[in-house]
Amino acid sequence: MKSALFGLGFGSLILALSACGSSSDAPPSADSACTQIAAARCARVAACNVNGIQVRYGDMTTCEAAQKAVCLSSLSAASTGATPASTSACASALPGVACADYNDNLLPTACQPQVGKLNAGAACAFNAQCQSQFCGIGKNASCGVCQTQPKVNDSCALLSSCGTGLACVNKGTVCANEGAKTGAMCNADTPCGDGFSCVGAKAATASAAAILGTCQPAVEMAGAACDPKRKTGAGCDPTQGLVCDPTSMTCVAIVVANPGEACDGSLTVCSSAATCQTAAGANAGTCVAAAANGAPCDTVVGPDCLTLSRCIVSGMGTSGTCETSSDACTASTP
């Protein structure tokens, strides 16, 4: 699955694409506004994560094309409150967002969802279609329903996103803030903010209660000492392109491999949204290229889908087809 470490995911994209903004005497066209927001988002990913563009998209051109396509779909969605003007306003605001906030899904007011026209329970694809400003879409569903925005500690086991300012953590089960800084208590349900490591946390066992850890600055220098398991010390900052080598116990540069090349998912990760597939018990595997829209995918064994697409599964099982959100969702109840 795609890691949040390499940029904001599907849910956060929908936030930015359904943004609030200001009007002007000559509002931009949808094409112009989506070109702007695509460039702004991809530029922020590149600035805030050393390997973000390469890992998620492969290159800047692919990033901008993917972002623009989803933006155009969002602006043409039925009952949406989003407009080219509001989208352009978000694009203008993004360059001023600090990387720590951007990576923690703390977007400015101009990039929050607008109020849509659909009532609670109506089928939707984008947050800005809903009066509640939140479209709850299942992790492997094509469409969602308008519902109340999740809060901290709400379950996200069945959702693809927690909405504004929150992330789905603890293996995708709990909505949480990701802004805790130095000295704050942390665990799987209360993660540290961007650039910090949760050190010393222990999950509950049959014989012992859970122990909270503390947020400590992640190591940002290659060759510096680190703790890959974060038991007594901080790990390395992945947004700086670093990972903690468990052999040398020092920070080393993350290696990005192309589809078809060897990977281990830690020291060596895959580019272009490819999946690092390993055999049971193996420490290394091979990067398997992401599936294009309309191609088969599997939520367990892969391949994963291209960034901004999801593996839509119909019925039981784990196999499905890669799709992006569509206004077709409003034609029927999911």
N, C-alpha and C positions, 0 to 999 in steps of 0.2 A: 504494500500500500504506500501511497505517497506520504512523505513526512512533512509535518508543519514546519520543520526546521528550514525548509527550502522555499519559504514564501507562503503567503496567504492562500488558503484553499478555496474550494467551491463556494462554501457558505459566505466567506468574507468577500469574494468577488461579487456575489449578488448584492451585498450591502453597498459596495461602491457603485455598482451599476444602477442602483435604485436610489441615488443620492438626492438630497435636497439642495437647492441652490437659489440664485437670484435671477430675476428676469432682466431683459435688456431690450432696447429699442429694436435691435436686429438680432433675434435669436439664431444660433447656429443650426444648420441642418443636422439630421440624425447622423449622416455619414461623417460630417465634420466633427461633431461632438464625440462620436465613438472612436474616431481617429485620435482625438486628443486624449481621451481617457485610457485608451490602449497604450499610447506612448508613455503617459504619466505612470501608469501602474507598472509597466515593464521596466521603466527607468528606476522606479523605487525598489523593485525586486533586485535589480542589478546593484544598486547602491547599498542595499541593506543586507545582502547575503552574497559572499564571494562566489559561490557556486550556484546561486539560485536559478539564474537563467539557464545555464548549461544542464543542470539536473532536471528541472521541470519542463523546459521547452526545447533545449538543444541550442537555440540561438535567438537573438533579439527579433529577427524577422518573423519567426514562427510564433514567438510570444505575442507580438503585436497583432498578428493575423487572428490568433485564437481569441484574444481579448476583444477585438473589434467585432468578431462574429457573434459572440455572446451578448455584447452590448447592443447590437442592432436587434437581436431577438428580444431583449428586455424592453427596448423602447417601443417595439411594435406589439407588445403583449396587451391583451384586452384588459380594460379597467385599470391600467397602471397609472400611478401618479407621477412617474418619472417622465422627464422631458429632456430634449436636447440641451436646453438651458441649464437644467439642474445637473446634468451629466458633465457639461463643460465646467460648471462651477466646482464640482468635485475634482476634476482634472487640474484646475488651477490651484486647489488647496493641497493636493497630495505632495508636491515638492517640499512643502514646509513641514511635513510630518516627520518627527524624529524617528530614526530607525527602530529604537526600542518600542515606541508606540505602534509603529506600522507592523512590526513582527508580532506584537501582542494583540493585534486586531483592535487597537484603540484608534479609530478613525475620527477625523474632525466632523463637526456638525454638517458641513457641506456634503459629506459623504454618507450620511445616515439615510435610511430608506424614507421615501416620501409616503404620505398616506394615500392608499389606493381606495378603490370603490367596492371591493368585494367583502362581504360579511364573513364572520367566523363560520367555518365549515365548508366554504366554497373552494372548489378546485383551483389550484394556482401553480405557477412555476417560479415566480419572483416575489420578493418581499414587498415591493412597491405596488403590487396589485391588491394588497390586503389593507383594510382599515386598521388592522392591528400592527401593520408594518412587519409582519413575520409570516412567511410561508413555510410551514413545517413539512419538509420533504424527507421521506424515508431514505435510509442509507443506500438502498438499491432499487428505489422506486423512481419512476419517470415523473410523476406528478405529486404534489402535496396538497395540503389544505390550509386555509387561513386559520391561525390560532394565536393565542396569547404568547407573547415572547417569553422564552425560558428565562429563569433566574438562576443565580448561583445555587448549586447543589441539586437542581432539577435533573432528572434523568435525560440522557441523550442517546440511550441505547438503541432507539429506533429512528433517530434523526441524523441527517447529514450535516447539520449545523446547529449551533446554539444561538446564533444571532449576534447582535451588536455587542462588541467588547468582551465576548466570552469565547471559550474554546471547549471542545468536547475532549475530556482527558480521562485518565485511568482506564486505558485501553478502550476508549470510546464509549464510556458509560455515564459520565457526570459532567455537567456544565460548570465551568470554573473561570474565575479571573486568572489572568496570567501576568499580573503586574507586581508580585511580591519581590522585594529587593533585599539588600543586605540585612541579615539578622532576623528576617521574618521566618516564622515557622512554616514548614512545608511538608508535603507528602504527595502521593499520587493524585489526591483529590484537590490539593491546594498547591499548584505548581509555582515555581519561581518565574520571574519575568525574563524577558530576553536578555542574554548576557550573564545569566546567573545559573548556578548549579544548586540542587537540593542535596545537601551533604548530611549523612548520618541517619536518614529516614529508614525505618524498618517496618515491614508489613506485619500484621498480627499473625501469630502461629497458634497451634493447639496448646502450647505451653507458655506463651508470652503475649502480652498486649502490644499493640502497635506503638512505635516510637516515632515522634515527629523529628524531622531534620531542620536545618537552618539554611537559608539562602546565602550563598557565598558567591562572589564574582567568579565567573568562569575564566580559565586561563586563556590569555589572548596572545601568547608568544610561543612560536615554534621552538622546541627544544627545552621548554620549561617543564618542571615536574607536574604531574597530574595523577588523579586517581580514576581509573576507568569505571569503577563500580561506585564511586562517590561515597565510600564508607567513612573515610577520615579527611578527605580533601576534595577539592573541586575538579570537575572534568574540564575539557577544552571547549572553547566557543565554536560551534559548528558554523555560525554565520560569518566567522573570520576564516573559514576554510580549514579548520583544525579538528583533529580527533585524537583521543588519548590512546597511544599504542600500549596494549596490555603487557608487552614484552619489555620495552624500554621504560615504561611508566613516564613517558614524556609526550608532549604534544607534537604531532607530525601533520603535514599537509594531507588533506583528504585527496585521494586519487579518484578521478572521475573516468569511468570506463564507458566505451561505446557499446551499443547492442552487439552481442556475439562475443564480447570479451569477458575475461574472468572478473569476478567480484566476490566480496564477502559481506556486503551490506553495511560495513562499518568503516574499515580503513580504505576500502575501495567501493564506491557507490556507482550507480548507473546514470547515464545521461538520458536526456530526451524522454523522461518519464518511464524509462524501461524498468522492468522488475528483475531484481537479483534472485534467481531461482536456484535453490540448493536442494540436494537430495537429503533424505532423512539422515541425521547424524553427521552430515558433512559440514566442514567449516568454510568451504568456498563453493561458488556456483558460477552461473553464466548470466550475463545481462540479456534478458529477453525483451525484444522491442515492444513498445506499447501498441495496443490495437487502435486502429483508426475508427472514426464514427461509422456505425453500421457493421463493424466486424465483431466476431465472437470474443468474449472475455470470460474470466472466471474469478470470482471474489476470493477464492482460496488458493488455487494452483496457478492463477494467472492465465494469460497475460493481463496486466492492468490496462486501463485506458489512457489515452492522451490527456494531459493536464486540461482541466475545465470540462472534461467529459466524465461520465460515471458508468459503471457496469450495471445496466438495468436488468434485473432478474424477474421473470414472470413465473409465479407459482413457486413450487418447492425447488430445492437444489441450489447450486452456486454458480451455474453457468448462465450467461446472458449476452446482451449486446451493448456495445458502447453507444451512448447518446449524450447530447447536451439538452438542457432544459428548453422547452418549446411552449409557445402559446397554445398548442393543441391541447394542453392540460386543462384548459378552461372549457373544453367541449364536453367533458364527461367527469363524473366523480371518480377519483382514484380508488 
